[in-house]
């Protein structure tokens, strides 16, 4: 067995795993990719003259984009719906 010298220490995170900037990193990585995919599909629908599918796709893409880019939108919406229905939130 190897003896550990006094200057050798086990590297451990001080406060555990920090995921505070995870959402920012995901937006930075997948945001441009999302926009490119939406643009390509939208252009395809326009060139094939499928206006109904184009409009449906754009509405869906806007909905997904709002959920993706607006922080805490799901939590805020859920609290608003619960408050409107008269459900107490702890």
Secondary structure, 3 states (H helix, E strand, C coil): CCCCCCCCCCCCCCCCCCCCCHHHHHHHHHHHHHHHHHHHHHHHHHHCCCHHHHHHHHHHHHHHHHHHHCCCHHHHHHHHHHHHHCCCCC
